[in-house]
């Protein structure tokens, strides 16, 4: 009899997680380490990956490798792919890193007429082009695994248009480039799923808004629009990551799993 414990066990598998130093990346890393996976933690230079790697090794006795790469830069991505191709194993690729900009970034959190081509290109490069590039480069390793899977991290704004009333009176915004890049990522997920099947499964997770100290006015309005009446926390994504990365989801590919508190059902 196949048991749930057996299906969830990732011992002997190896996962590459981009954006590992961020809040969601840390939770994904912790989750897969708890299930027994060895990890390749990737983020930009000068991020606190060593601290995370030590934490995971101490807690779960898994092997961790740190790699630094600015995914906005094609040459750095090429070097990463070359390094990974020389290594022995990869079973799971989680494309979590994202260009989200900041409110003070020129041409980003501004009215549509003022959004710049430069910030559009930067968002597309990280959120879509880099994912294409890494998936393409890692396919040989994932195919050789026999258990390969890719998880792409989308967004509710890859699925829905923005409600601008949420942002009134705040410095927050919802740039076209972010929405378009995440929408493109969801379609790339479906394209990859049919192209890489049956050897590699490809699925996406679309998070709802995660509480990260946003303006009080925004949070109140957002929660009022959400059936579960709260914003997400990083912990809300442990279950779905464990599910999609493990054999619990062996008969799933091409799916986008919305983890959003019910956002969009009204």
MARBA-98292 format. One record per residue (C-alpha): residue in one letter; x, y, z. Coordinates in nm, 4 decimals, padded with zeros to 6 digits, always signed. Layout:
<pt><type>A</type><X>X</X><Y>Y</Y><Z>Z</Z></pt>
...
//
This chain:
<pt><type>X</type><X>+00.0000</X><Y>+00.0000</Y><Z>+00.0000</Z></pt>
<pt><type>X</type><X>+00.1257</X><Y>+00.3461</Y><Z>-00.0896</Z></pt>
<pt><type>X</type><X>+00.1270</X><Y>+00.5762</Y><Z>+00.2098</Z></pt>
<pt><type>X</type><X>+00.1030</X><Y>+00.9530</Y><Z>+00.2283</Z></pt>
<pt><type>X</type><X>+00.4305</X><Y>+00.9561</Y><Z>+00.4182</Z></pt>
<pt><type>X</type><X>+00.6007</X><Y>+00.7794</Y><Z>+00.1292</Z></pt>
<pt><type>X</type><X>+00.4514</X><Y>+01.0151</Y><Z>-00.1280</Z></pt>
<pt><type>X</type><X>+00.5695</X><Y>+01.3194</Y><Z>+00.0671</Z></pt>
<pt><type>X</type><X>+00.9249</X><Y>+01.1936</Y><Z>+00.1163</Z></pt>
<pt><type>X</type><X>+01.1827</X><Y>+01.3923</Y><Z>-00.0834</Z></pt>
<pt><type>X</type><X>+01.4918</X><Y>+01.2191</Y><Z>+00.0526</Z></pt>
<pt><type>X</type><X>+01.7465</X><Y>+01.1734</Y><Z>-00.2247</Z></pt>
<pt><type>X</type><X>+01.6033</X><Y>+01.4551</Y><Z>-00.4353</Z></pt>
<pt><type>X</type><X>+01.7571</X><Y>+01.7940</Y><Z>-00.5006</Z></pt>
<pt><type>X</type><X>+01.5766</X><Y>+02.1257</Y><Z>-00.5502</Z></pt>
<pt><type>X</type><X>+01.6924</X><Y>+02.4589</Y><Z>-00.6921</Z></pt>
<pt><type>X</type><X>+01.4980</X><Y>+02.7519</Y><Z>-00.5472</Z></pt>
<pt><type>X</type><X>+01.5444</X><Y>+03.0990</Y><Z>-00.6946</Z></pt>
<pt><type>X</type><X>+01.4852</X><Y>+03.3994</Y><Z>-00.4730</Z></pt>
<pt><type>X</type><X>+01.5604</X><Y>+03.1744</Y><Z>-00.1773</Z></pt>
<pt><type>X</type><X>+01.6558</X><Y>+03.4576</Y><Z>+00.0579</Z></pt>
<pt><type>X</type><X>+01.3143</X><Y>+03.6235</Y><Z>+00.0375</Z></pt>
<pt><type>X</type><X>+01.0233</X><Y>+03.5510</Y><Z>+00.2677</Z></pt>
<pt><type>X</type><X>+00.8482</X><Y>+03.3042</Y><Z>+00.0400</Z></pt>
<pt><type>X</type><X>+01.1777</X><Y>+03.1534</Y><Z>-00.0742</Z></pt>
<pt><type>X</type><X>+01.2811</X><Y>+03.0826</Y><Z>+00.2845</Z></pt>
<pt><type>X</type><X>+00.9522</X><Y>+02.9065</Y><Z>+00.3573</Z></pt>
<pt><type>X</type><X>+00.9811</X><Y>+02.6945</Y><Z>+00.0434</Z></pt>
<pt><type>X</type><X>+01.3386</X><Y>+02.6029</Y><Z>+00.1349</Z></pt>
<pt><type>X</type><X>+01.2395</X><Y>+02.5104</Y><Z>+00.4899</Z></pt>
<pt><type>X</type><X>+00.9475</X><Y>+02.3019</Y><Z>+00.3637</Z></pt>
<pt><type>X</type><X>+01.1471</X><Y>+02.0974</Y><Z>+00.1138</Z></pt>
<pt><type>X</type><X>+01.4307</X><Y>+02.0507</Y><Z>+00.3629</Z></pt>
<pt><type>X</type><X>+01.1824</X><Y>+01.9175</Y><Z>+00.6186</Z></pt>
<pt><type>X</type><X>+01.0701</X><Y>+01.6628</Y><Z>+00.3586</Z></pt>
<pt><type>X</type><X>+01.4316</X><Y>+01.5550</Y><Z>+00.3090</Z></pt>
<pt><type>X</type><X>+01.5369</X><Y>+01.7325</Y><Z>-00.0106</Z></pt>
<pt><type>X</type><X>+01.8891</X><Y>+01.8627</Y><Z>-00.0621</Z></pt>
<pt><type>X</type><X>+01.8839</X><Y>+02.2240</Y><Z>-00.1759</Z></pt>
<pt><type>X</type><X>+02.0523</X><Y>+02.4676</Y><Z>-00.4102</Z></pt>
<pt><type>X</type><X>+01.9694</X><Y>+02.8131</Y><Z>-00.2723</Z></pt>
<pt><type>X</type><X>+01.9941</X><Y>+03.0915</Y><Z>-00.5276</Z></pt>
<pt><type>X</type><X>+01.9608</X><Y>+03.4667</Y><Z>-00.4900</Z></pt>
<pt><type>X</type><X>+02.1374</X><Y>+03.7884</Y><Z>-00.5855</Z></pt>
<pt><type>X</type><X>+02.4822</X><Y>+03.8694</Y><Z>-00.4478</Z></pt>
<pt><type>X</type><X>+02.4892</X><Y>+04.0121</Y><Z>-00.0938</Z></pt>
<pt><type>X</type><X>+02.1763</X><Y>+03.8296</Y><Z>+00.0190</Z></pt>
<pt><type>X</type><X>+02.1759</X><Y>+03.6254</Y><Z>+00.3394</Z></pt>
<pt><type>X</type><X>+02.1890</X><Y>+03.2777</Y><Z>+00.1914</Z></pt>
<pt><type>X</type><X>+02.4625</X><Y>+03.1428</Y><Z>+00.4201</Z></pt>
<pt><type>X</type><X>+02.2479</X><Y>+03.1995</Y><Z>+00.7266</Z></pt>
<pt><type>X</type><X>+01.9577</X><Y>+03.0132</Y><Z>+00.5658</Z></pt>
<pt><type>X</type><X>+02.1801</X><Y>+02.7270</Y><Z>+00.4508</Z></pt>
<pt><type>X</type><X>+02.3177</X><Y>+02.6801</Y><Z>+00.8023</Z></pt>
<pt><type>X</type><X>+01.9688</X><Y>+02.6893</Y><Z>+00.9493</Z></pt>
<pt><type>X</type><X>+01.8445</X><Y>+02.4184</Y><Z>+00.7132</Z></pt>
<pt><type>X</type><X>+02.1460</X><Y>+02.1946</Y><Z>+00.7642</Z></pt>
<pt><type>X</type><X>+02.1198</X><Y>+02.2223</Y><Z>+01.1422</Z></pt>
<pt><type>X</type><X>+01.7458</X><Y>+02.1585</Y><Z>+01.1483</Z></pt>
<pt><type>X</type><X>+01.7091</X><Y>+01.8842</Y><Z>+00.8881</Z></pt>
<pt><type>X</type><X>+02.0610</X><Y>+01.7514</Y><Z>+00.8123</Z></pt>
<pt><type>X</type><X>+02.0199</X><Y>+01.8150</Y><Z>+00.4391</Z></pt>
<pt><type>X</type><X>+02.2931</X><Y>+01.9191</Y><Z>+00.1996</Z></pt>
<pt><type>X</type><X>+02.2761</X><Y>+02.2819</Y><Z>+00.0900</Z></pt>
<pt><type>X</type><X>+02.4627</X><Y>+02.4675</Y><Z>-00.1820</Z></pt>
<pt><type>X</type><X>+02.4630</X><Y>+02.8466</Y><Z>-00.2206</Z></pt>
<pt><type>X</type><X>+02.4704</X><Y>+03.0144</Y><Z>-00.5608</Z></pt>
<pt><type>X</type><X>+02.4571</X><Y>+03.3862</Y><Z>-00.6350</Z></pt>
<pt><type>X</type><X>+02.3082</X><Y>+03.5118</Y><Z>-00.9588</Z></pt>
<pt><type>X</type><X>+02.1369</X><Y>+03.8311</Y><Z>-01.0706</Z></pt>
<pt><type>X</type><X>+01.8663</X><Y>+03.6806</Y><Z>-01.2897</Z></pt>
<pt><type>X</type><X>+01.8247</X><Y>+04.0095</Y><Z>-01.4715</Z></pt>
<pt><type>X</type><X>+02.1652</X><Y>+03.9566</Y><Z>-01.6340</Z></pt>
<pt><type>X</type><X>+02.1752</X><Y>+03.6983</Y><Z>-01.9136</Z></pt>
<pt><type>X</type><X>+02.5459</X><Y>+03.6232</Y><Z>-01.8789</Z></pt>
<pt><type>X</type><X>+02.5064</X><Y>+03.5414</Y><Z>-01.5116</Z></pt>
<pt><type>X</type><X>+02.2201</X><Y>+03.3069</Y><Z>-01.5964</Z></pt>
<pt><type>X</type><X>+02.4377</X><Y>+03.1358</Y><Z>-01.8577</Z></pt>
<pt><type>X</type><X>+02.7116</X><Y>+03.0851</Y><Z>-01.5997</Z></pt>
<pt><type>X</type><X>+02.4609</X><Y>+02.9402</Y><Z>-01.3538</Z></pt>
<pt><type>X</type><X>+02.3286</X><Y>+02.6948</Y><Z>-01.6127</Z></pt>
<pt><type>X</type><X>+02.6830</X><Y>+02.5886</Y><Z>-01.6984</Z></pt>
<pt><type>X</type><X>+02.7632</X><Y>+02.5315</Y><Z>-01.3301</Z></pt>
<pt><type>X</type><X>+02.4455</X><Y>+02.3342</Y><Z>-01.2724</Z></pt>
<pt><type>X</type><X>+02.4989</X><Y>+02.1265</Y><Z>-01.5857</Z></pt>
<pt><type>X</type><X>+02.8317</X><Y>+02.0083</Y><Z>-01.4460</Z></pt>
<pt><type>X</type><X>+02.6677</X><Y>+01.8872</Y><Z>-01.1267</Z></pt>
<pt><type>X</type><X>+02.5179</X><Y>+01.5489</Y><Z>-01.0787</Z></pt>
<pt><type>X</type><X>+02.1527</X><Y>+01.5997</Y><Z>-01.0059</Z></pt>
<pt><type>X</type><X>+01.8424</X><Y>+01.8181</Y><Z>-01.0110</Z></pt>
<pt><type>X</type><X>+01.4888</X><Y>+01.6976</Y><Z>-00.9484</Z></pt>
<pt><type>X</type><X>+01.2932</X><Y>+02.0132</Y><Z>-00.8640</Z></pt>
<pt><type>X</type><X>+01.3160</X><Y>+02.3671</Y><Z>-01.0020</Z></pt>
<pt><type>X</type><X>+01.1180</X><Y>+02.6411</Y><Z>-00.8283</Z></pt>
<pt><type>X</type><X>+01.1139</X><Y>+02.9709</Y><Z>-01.0162</Z></pt>
<pt><type>X</type><X>+01.0312</X><Y>+03.1993</Y><Z>-00.7269</Z></pt>
<pt><type>X</type><X>+01.2510</X><Y>+03.5068</Y><Z>-00.7828</Z></pt>
<pt><type>X</type><X>+01.0612</X><Y>+03.8091</Y><Z>-00.9126</Z></pt>
<pt><type>X</type><X>+01.1115</X><Y>+04.1716</Y><Z>-01.0052</Z></pt>
<pt><type>X</type><X>+00.8561</X><Y>+04.3560</Y><Z>-00.7918</Z></pt>
<pt><type>X</type><X>+01.0097</X><Y>+04.7035</Y><Z>-00.7977</Z></pt>
<pt><type>X</type><X>+00.9688</X><Y>+04.9642</Y><Z>-00.5270</Z></pt>
<pt><type>X</type><X>+00.7490</X><Y>+05.2695</Y><Z>-00.4870</Z></pt>
<pt><type>X</type><X>+01.0497</X><Y>+05.4975</Y><Z>-00.5475</Z></pt>
<pt><type>X</type><X>+01.1708</X><Y>+05.3202</Y><Z>-00.8642</Z></pt>
<pt><type>X</type><X>+01.1415</X><Y>+05.5649</Y><Z>-01.1537</Z></pt>
<pt><type>X</type><X>+00.8794</X><Y>+05.4605</Y><Z>-01.4069</Z></pt>
<pt><type>X</type><X>+00.7319</X><Y>+05.1830</Y><Z>-01.1900</Z></pt>
<pt><type>X</type><X>+00.4647</X><Y>+05.2696</Y><Z>-00.9300</Z></pt>
<pt><type>X</type><X>+00.3287</X><Y>+05.5582</Y><Z>-01.1339</Z></pt>
<pt><type>X</type><X>+00.0256</X><Y>+05.6208</Y><Z>-01.3593</Z></pt>
<pt><type>X</type><X>+00.0153</X><Y>+05.4174</Y><Z>-01.6787</Z></pt>
<pt><type>X</type><X>+00.1238</X><Y>+05.7121</Y><Z>-01.8965</Z></pt>
<pt><type>X</type><X>+00.4424</X><Y>+05.7466</Y><Z>-01.6885</Z></pt>
<pt><type>X</type><X>+00.5423</X><Y>+05.3786</Y><Z>-01.6684</Z></pt>
<pt><type>X</type><X>+00.8734</X><Y>+05.3372</Y><Z>-01.8452</Z></pt>
<pt><type>X</type><X>+00.9907</X><Y>+05.0943</Y><Z>-02.1101</Z></pt>
<pt><type>X</type><X>+01.3023</X><Y>+05.0375</Y><Z>-01.8983</Z></pt>
<pt><type>X</type><X>+01.1093</X><Y>+04.9071</Y><Z>-01.5965</Z></pt>
<pt><type>X</type><X>+00.8861</X><Y>+04.7030</Y><Z>-01.8296</Z></pt>
<pt><type>X</type><X>+01.1945</X><Y>+04.5362</Y><Z>-01.9753</Z></pt>
<pt><type>X</type><X>+01.3462</X><Y>+04.4720</Y><Z>-01.6324</Z></pt>
<pt><type>X</type><X>+01.0281</X><Y>+04.3053</Y><Z>-01.5061</Z></pt>
<pt><type>X</type><X>+00.9949</X><Y>+04.0930</Y><Z>-01.8185</Z></pt>
<pt><type>X</type><X>+01.3605</X><Y>+03.9902</Y><Z>-01.8002</Z></pt>
<pt><type>X</type><X>+01.3368</X><Y>+03.8574</Y><Z>-01.4449</Z></pt>
<pt><type>X</type><X>+00.9767</X><Y>+03.7399</Y><Z>-01.4262</Z></pt>
<pt><type>X</type><X>+00.9476</X><Y>+03.5741</Y><Z>-01.7658</Z></pt>
<pt><type>X</type><X>+01.2655</X><Y>+03.5607</Y><Z>-01.9750</Z></pt>
<pt><type>X</type><X>+01.4805</X><Y>+03.4297</Y><Z>-01.6888</Z></pt>
<pt><type>X</type><X>+01.2252</X><Y>+03.1575</Y><Z>-01.6160</Z></pt>
<pt><type>X</type><X>+01.2281</X><Y>+03.0509</Y><Z>-01.9817</Z></pt>
<pt><type>X</type><X>+01.6092</X><Y>+03.0539</Y><Z>-01.9790</Z></pt>
<pt><type>X</type><X>+01.6471</X><Y>+02.8526</Y><Z>-01.6572</Z></pt>
<pt><type>X</type><X>+01.3837</X><Y>+02.5970</Y><Z>-01.7555</Z></pt>
<pt><type>X</type><X>+01.5503</X><Y>+02.5490</Y><Z>-02.0933</Z></pt>
<pt><type>X</type><X>+01.8916</X><Y>+02.5107</Y><Z>-01.9330</Z></pt>
<pt><type>X</type><X>+01.7813</X><Y>+02.2738</Y><Z>-01.6564</Z></pt>
<pt><type>X</type><X>+01.5714</X><Y>+02.0396</Y><Z>-01.8717</Z></pt>
<pt><type>X</type><X>+01.8516</X><Y>+01.7861</Y><Z>-01.9291</Z></pt>
<pt><type>X</type><X>+01.9077</X><Y>+01.7464</Y><Z>-01.5547</Z></pt>
<pt><type>X</type><X>+01.5353</X><Y>+01.7328</Y><Z>-01.4799</Z></pt>
<pt><type>X</type><X>+01.4784</X><Y>+01.4720</Y><Z>-01.7507</Z></pt>
<pt><type>X</type><X>+01.7652</X><Y>+01.2598</Y><Z>-01.6190</Z></pt>
<pt><type>X</type><X>+01.6048</X><Y>+01.2683</Y><Z>-01.2748</Z></pt>
<pt><type>X</type><X>+01.3062</X><Y>+01.0588</Y><Z>-01.3776</Z></pt>
<pt><type>X</type><X>+01.1078</X><Y>+01.2598</Y><Z>-01.1200</Z></pt>
<pt><type>X</type><X>+01.1578</X><Y>+01.6088</Y><Z>-01.2549</Z></pt>
<pt><type>X</type><X>+00.9180</X><Y>+01.8882</Y><Z>-01.1753</Z></pt>
<pt><type>X</type><X>+00.9053</X><Y>+02.2646</Y><Z>-01.2213</Z></pt>
<pt><type>X</type><X>+00.7029</X><Y>+02.5015</Y><Z>-01.0048</Z></pt>
<pt><type>X</type><X>+00.6545</X><Y>+02.8578</Y><Z>-01.1255</Z></pt>
<pt><type>X</type><X>+00.5376</X><Y>+03.1265</Y><Z>-00.8843</Z></pt>
<pt><type>X</type><X>+00.2717</X><Y>+03.3446</Y><Z>-01.0438</Z></pt>
<pt><type>X</type><X>+00.0358</X><Y>+03.5978</Y><Z>-00.8873</Z></pt>
<pt><type>X</type><X>-00.3304</X><Y>+03.6869</Y><Z>-00.8638</Z></pt>
<pt><type>X</type><X>-00.2379</X><Y>+03.9754</Y><Z>-01.0932</Z></pt>
<pt><type>X</type><X>-00.1407</X><Y>+03.7264</Y><Z>-01.3602</Z></pt>
<pt><type>X</type><X>-00.5051</X><Y>+03.6182</Y><Z>-01.3456</Z></pt>
<pt><type>X</type><X>-00.7066</X><Y>+03.9299</Y><Z>-01.2572</Z></pt>
<pt><type>X</type><X>-00.6989</X><Y>+04.2981</Y><Z>-01.3374</Z></pt>
<pt><type>X</type><X>-00.6270</X><Y>+04.5434</Y><Z>-01.0553</Z></pt>
<pt><type>X</type><X>-00.8954</X><Y>+04.7116</Y><Z>-00.8473</Z></pt>
<pt><type>X</type><X>-00.7505</X><Y>+05.0620</Y><Z>-00.8320</Z></pt>
<pt><type>X</type><X>-00.9668</X><Y>+05.1616</Y><Z>-00.5360</Z></pt>
<pt><type>X</type><X>-00.7451</X><Y>+04.9421</Y><Z>-00.3162</Z></pt>
<pt><type>X</type><X>-00.4494</X><Y>+05.1742</Y><Z>-00.3717</Z></pt>
<pt><type>X</type><X>-00.6108</X><Y>+05.5134</Y><Z>-00.3135</Z></pt>
<pt><type>X</type><X>-00.4231</X><Y>+05.7263</Y><Z>-00.0640</Z></pt>
<pt><type>X</type><X>-00.1133</X><Y>+05.4990</Y><Z>-00.0634</Z></pt>
<pt><type>X</type><X>+00.2206</X><Y>+05.4990</Y><Z>-00.2442</Z></pt>
<pt><type>X</type><X>+00.1455</X><Y>+05.1477</Y><Z>-00.3714</Z></pt>
<pt><type>X</type><X>+00.0563</X><Y>+05.0637</Y><Z>-00.7290</Z></pt>
<pt><type>X</type><X>+00.0132</X><Y>+04.7771</Y><Z>-00.9746</Z></pt>
<pt><type>X</type><X>+00.2381</X><Y>+04.8251</Y><Z>-01.2789</Z></pt>
<pt><type>X</type><X>+00.1384</X><Y>+04.6812</Y><Z>-01.6149</Z></pt>
<pt><type>X</type><X>+00.4751</X><Y>+04.5053</Y><Z>-01.6481</Z></pt>
<pt><type>X</type><X>+00.4254</X><Y>+04.2997</Y><Z>-01.3325</Z></pt>
<pt><type>X</type><X>+00.0779</X><Y>+04.1841</Y><Z>-01.4355</Z></pt>
<pt><type>X</type><X>+00.1782</X><Y>+04.1077</Y><Z>-01.7940</Z></pt>
<pt><type>X</type><X>+00.4903</X><Y>+03.9174</Y><Z>-01.6905</Z></pt>
<pt><type>X</type><X>+00.2985</X><Y>+03.7039</Y><Z>-01.4411</Z></pt>
<pt><type>X</type><X>+00.0211</X><Y>+03.6386</Y><Z>-01.6917</Z></pt>
<pt><type>X</type><X>+00.2835</X><Y>+03.5323</Y><Z>-01.9418</Z></pt>
<pt><type>X</type><X>+00.4402</X><Y>+03.3054</Y><Z>-01.6814</Z></pt>
<pt><type>X</type><X>+00.1122</X><Y>+03.1192</Y><Z>-01.6358</Z></pt>
<pt><type>X</type><X>+00.0835</X><Y>+03.0587</Y><Z>-02.0095</Z></pt>
<pt><type>X</type><X>+00.4490</X><Y>+02.9536</Y><Z>-02.0229</Z></pt>
<pt><type>X</type><X>+00.3647</X><Y>+02.7017</Y><Z>-01.7501</Z></pt>
<pt><type>X</type><X>+00.0958</X><Y>+02.5471</Y><Z>-01.9682</Z></pt>
<pt><type>X</type><X>+00.3222</X><Y>+02.5495</Y><Z>-02.2752</Z></pt>
<pt><type>X</type><X>+00.6058</X><Y>+02.3828</Y><Z>-02.0862</Z></pt>
<pt><type>X</type><X>+00.3706</X><Y>+02.1252</Y><Z>-01.9373</Z></pt>
<pt><type>X</type><X>+00.2710</X><Y>+01.9886</Y><Z>-02.2771</Z></pt>
<pt><type>X</type><X>+00.6195</X><Y>+02.0272</Y><Z>-02.4219</Z></pt>
<pt><type>X</type><X>+00.8120</X><Y>+01.8560</Y><Z>-02.1417</Z></pt>
<pt><type>X</type><X>+00.5589</X><Y>+01.5815</Y><Z>-02.0654</Z></pt>
<pt><type>X</type><X>+00.5704</X><Y>+01.3040</Y><Z>-01.9726</Z></pt>
<pt><type>X</type><X>+00.9173</X><Y>+01.3235</Y><Z>-01.8163</Z></pt>
<pt><type>X</type><X>+00.8775</X><Y>+01.6584</Y><Z>-01.6371</Z></pt>
<pt><type>X</type><X>+00.5725</X><Y>+01.7979</Y><Z>-01.4606</Z></pt>
<pt><type>X</type><X>+00.5197</X><Y>+02.1764</Y><Z>-01.4705</Z></pt>
<pt><type>X</type><X>+00.2750</X><Y>+02.3591</Y><Z>-01.2453</Z></pt>
<pt><type>X</type><X>+00.2281</X><Y>+02.7083</Y><Z>-01.1057</Z></pt>
<pt><type>X</type><X>+00.1185</X><Y>+02.8636</Y><Z>-00.7791</Z></pt>
<pt><type>X</type><X>-00.0546</X><Y>+03.2016</Y><Z>-00.7853</Z></pt>
<pt><type>X</type><X>-00.0335</X><Y>+03.3632</Y><Z>-00.4412</Z></pt>
<pt><type>X</type><X>-00.2737</X><Y>+03.6266</Y><Z>-00.3200</Z></pt>
<pt><type>X</type><X>-00.1435</X><Y>+03.9325</Y><Z>-00.1417</Z></pt>
<pt><type>X</type><X>+00.1034</X><Y>+03.8482</Y><Z>+00.1363</Z></pt>
<pt><type>X</type><X>+00.1027</X><Y>+04.0673</Y><Z>+00.4485</Z></pt>
<pt><type>X</type><X>+00.4315</X><Y>+04.2582</Y><Z>+00.4523</Z></pt>
<pt><type>X</type><X>+00.3589</X><Y>+04.5804</Y><Z>+00.6344</Z></pt>
<pt><type>X</type><X>+00.1492</X><Y>+04.7411</Y><Z>+00.3625</Z></pt>
<pt><type>X</type><X>-00.0442</X><Y>+05.0615</Y><Z>+00.4263</Z></pt>
<pt><type>X</type><X>-00.3317</X><Y>+05.0143</Y><Z>+00.6722</Z></pt>
<pt><type>X</type><X>-00.5848</X><Y>+05.1526</Y><Z>+00.4233</Z></pt>
<pt><type>X</type><X>-00.4773</X><Y>+04.9018</Y><Z>+00.1591</Z></pt>
<pt><type>X</type><X>-00.4890</X><Y>+04.6073</Y><Z>+00.4004</Z></pt>
<pt><type>X</type><X>-00.8419</X><Y>+04.6911</Y><Z>+00.5173</Z></pt>
<pt><type>X</type><X>-00.9705</X><Y>+04.7206</Y><Z>+00.1625</Z></pt>
<pt><type>X</type><X>-00.7892</X><Y>+04.4062</Y><Z>+00.0490</Z></pt>
<pt><type>X</type><X>-00.9229</X><Y>+04.1988</Y><Z>+00.3372</Z></pt>
<pt><type>X</type><X>-01.2768</X><Y>+04.3228</Y><Z>+00.2719</Z></pt>
<pt><type>X</type><X>-01.2475</X><Y>+04.1864</Y><Z>-00.0835</Z></pt>
<pt><type>X</type><X>-01.1178</X><Y>+03.8479</Y><Z>+00.0364</Z></pt>
<pt><type>X</type><X>-01.3601</X><Y>+03.5777</Y><Z>+00.1577</Z></pt>
<pt><type>X</type><X>-01.1168</X><Y>+03.4560</Y><Z>+00.4260</Z></pt>
<pt><type>X</type><X>-01.0897</X><Y>+03.8169</Y><Z>+00.5481</Z></pt>
<pt><type>X</type><X>-00.7123</X><Y>+03.8349</Y><Z>+00.5763</Z></pt>
<pt><type>X</type><X>-00.3992</X><Y>+03.8662</Y><Z>+00.3687</Z></pt>
<pt><type>X</type><X>-00.1761</X><Y>+03.5625</Y><Z>+00.3281</Z></pt>
<pt><type>X</type><X>+00.1312</X><Y>+03.4784</Y><Z>+00.5299</Z></pt>
<pt><type>X</type><X>+00.4326</X><Y>+03.2898</Y><Z>+00.3968</Z></pt>
<pt><type>X</type><X>+00.3282</X><Y>+02.9890</Y><Z>+00.6060</Z></pt>
<pt><type>X</type><X>+00.0112</X><Y>+02.9579</Y><Z>+00.3987</Z></pt>
<pt><type>X</type><X>+00.2271</X><Y>+02.8249</Y><Z>+00.1122</Z></pt>
<pt><type>X</type><X>+00.4059</X><Y>+02.5391</Y><Z>+00.2868</Z></pt>
<pt><type>X</type><X>+00.1337</X><Y>+02.2874</Y><Z>+00.2033</Z></pt>
<pt><type>X</type><X>+00.0986</X><Y>+02.3635</Y><Z>-00.1654</Z></pt>
<pt><type>X</type><X>+00.4747</X><Y>+02.3658</Y><Z>-00.2213</Z></pt>
<pt><type>X</type><X>+00.5093</X><Y>+02.0297</Y><Z>-00.0471</Z></pt>
<pt><type>X</type><X>+00.2205</X><Y>+01.8946</Y><Z>-00.2556</Z></pt>
<pt><type>X</type><X>+00.3472</X><Y>+02.0076</Y><Z>-00.5965</Z></pt>
<pt><type>X</type><X>+00.7123</X><Y>+01.9199</Y><Z>-00.5328</Z></pt>
<pt><type>X</type><X>+00.6379</X><Y>+01.5694</Y><Z>-00.4097</Z></pt>
<pt><type>X</type><X>+00.4733</X><Y>+01.2570</Y><Z>-00.5460</Z></pt>
<pt><type>X</type><X>+00.1474</X><Y>+01.3736</Y><Z>-00.3903</Z></pt>
<pt><type>X</type><X>+00.0850</X><Y>+01.5499</Y><Z>-00.7240</Z></pt>
<pt><type>X</type><X>+00.2204</X><Y>+01.2887</Y><Z>-00.9656</Z></pt>
<pt><type>X</type><X>-00.0843</X><Y>+01.3156</Y><Z>-01.1938</Z></pt>
<pt><type>X</type><X>-00.0839</X><Y>+01.6962</Y><Z>-01.2126</Z></pt>
<pt><type>X</type><X>+00.0779</X><Y>+01.9077</Y><Z>-01.4799</Z></pt>
<pt><type>X</type><X>-00.0126</X><Y>+02.2346</Y><Z>-01.6497</Z></pt>
<pt><type>X</type><X>-00.2115</X><Y>+02.3525</Y><Z>-01.3496</Z></pt>
<pt><type>X</type><X>-00.2170</X><Y>+02.6893</Y><Z>-01.1780</Z></pt>
<pt><type>X</type><X>-00.3094</X><Y>+02.6543</Y><Z>-00.8116</Z></pt>
<pt><type>X</type><X>-00.4536</X><Y>+02.9750</Y><Z>-00.6680</Z></pt>
<pt><type>X</type><X>-00.3688</X><Y>+03.0241</Y><Z>-00.2993</Z></pt>
<pt><type>X</type><X>-00.5456</X><Y>+03.3515</Y><Z>-00.2406</Z></pt>
<pt><type>X</type><X>-00.8051</X><Y>+03.3277</Y><Z>+00.0349</Z></pt>
<pt><type>X</type><X>-01.0843</X><Y>+03.3191</Y><Z>-00.2219</Z></pt>
<pt><type>X</type><X>-00.9832</X><Y>+03.6354</Y><Z>-00.4065</Z></pt>
<pt><type>X</type><X>-01.1695</X><Y>+03.6647</Y><Z>-00.7362</Z></pt>
<pt><type>X</type><X>-01.4636</X><Y>+03.4320</Y><Z>-00.6614</Z></pt>
<pt><type>X</type><X>-01.6973</X><Y>+03.7264</Y><Z>-00.5992</Z></pt>
//
